[in-house]
Amino acid sequence: MADITMYELPGCPYCAKVRSKLDDLGLDYDIIEVPRSHSERTQVEAVSGQTGVPVITDESTGVEGMPESDDIVEYLEETYR
């Protein structure tokens, strides 16, 4: 199990942006696909307080439920580059 977990919806362009950055940096990560219906996204809501994706957690740095693709990409660049 990787330290980084990403919550995503297949086909989401913002999720693809984060996944691309994770891959560019050569990071290991786990993916959790969320349901299409926001009302069914209880798992991502539990970690982030909201139902939008992408969201990441990073056990190695204590990040729990970071939303917003631009913020996630910036965090990954600052932390892992």
Buried (B, 14 or more C-beta within 10 A) or exposed (E): EBBBBBBBBEEBEBBBBBBEBBEEEEBEBEBBEBEEEEEEBEBBBEBBEBBBBBBBBBEEEEBEBBBBBEEBBEBBEEBBE
